[in-house]
Amino acid sequence: MPVYLLTVKRMYNPDRTDLEILRLLEQDGRMSHKVIAQTVHKSITPVHSRISKLEKSGFIRKITALINPKLIGRGLTAYTQVLLKVHSQESLENFIAEAVKIKEVMECYHMTGTFDFLLRITIRDMEAYNELLLKQLSNLPAVAQMQTFFVISEAKYETAYFNTV
């Protein structure tokens, strides 16, 4: 995250109204400013201003749609742990730079523990994963070992931090 965003975050402390706006936008990112304003008992102009501040200060990273991966041919989810041969800054940065270029890699985390990285991968099926493994994942910089876990079923998938349950 750029340093200037960290500075702005420290300068802007969200109040209860801001947190309620964040909660509402998490539930429905397409919610109009008018509906948000009515819900938080403010007029539209201050709500618009608050949302702009929340975006500029980094509290709102992105407003997006949640797609059903099965309906677009990405029904298999895999979590792949990656151990690198070398742990230099250059090696770590090179791995990250290449891993995030792979369209099937939905998330890439640098981790503590036995493995260095955890990748969440969504892909069509096992055959496609095997091809991805042979042609791309195994060729990532400095990979020593990988271990993959496949999702059998999904008991919970949540993106909201201001969860109402």
Secondary structure, 3 states (H helix, E strand, C coil): CCHHHHHHHHHCCCCHHHHHHHHHHHHCCCCCHHHHHHHHCCCHHHHHHHHHHHHHCCCCCCCCCCCCHHHHCCCEEEEEEEEECCCCHHHHHHHHHHHCCCCCEEEEEECCCCCCEEEEEEECCHHHHHHHHHHCHHHCCCEEEEEEEECCCCCCCCCCCCCCC
